[in-house]
Amino acid sequence: MKTRQNDVVAEYLGEIDQRLAGIPVLQRRELLADLEAHIAAERAERNLASEGELIEVLERLGSPEVVAAAAHEEAGTRPKPPAPPHRRLWPWFAGAAAVLVVLVVCSFFLFFAQSSSNEQAPAEPAVTAPPAVEPTS
């Protein structure tokens, strides 16, 4: 159960971190550390037993959008909209496609190299001397 609770907290903090783009790194780290400490204190103080109770604590803190907006306002920065999911996945897709192309090309080279080494020139029949013909007298 603790792992699922940790996953919920990590997802929440990760979402906030993404939305804090544009805020200086030290301020971001400090805010995330403060939030994590607050969540840990709530867990210990209230002896949270379920994921649902932990989600209630996160909801009281505010959605990632609200928390990030408040941080941007305090820092005097403008929030950047999160990148659409297709843009975040594009580098992975391009890399996977490149690897696939390289594998296909290598497979063709190996196939043709192997097939050409298996194809040997047909053996020419051994030349045998014609049978000796004895002169008839």
Residue pairs with C-beta under 8 A, 6 or more apart in sequence:
1 49
1 50
1 51
4 51
5 43
5 48
5 51
5 54
8 51
8 54
8 55
8 58
9 36
9 39
9 54
9 58
12 58
12 64
13 32
13 35
13 36
15 64
16 31
16 32
16 35
16 64
16 67
16 68
17 28
17 32
18 64
18 82
19 64
19 65
19 67
19 68
19 69
19 79
19 82
20 28
20 31
20 32
20 68
20 71
20 72
21 79
21 80
22 72
22 77
22 78
22 79
22 80
23 31
23 71
23 72
23 75
23 77
24 75
27 71
27 75
28 71
31 71
35 61
35 67
38 61
39 54
39 57
39 58
39 61
42 48
42 57
43 54
43 57
46 53
46 57
48 54
48 57
61 67
62 70
68 79
69 79
72 78
72 79
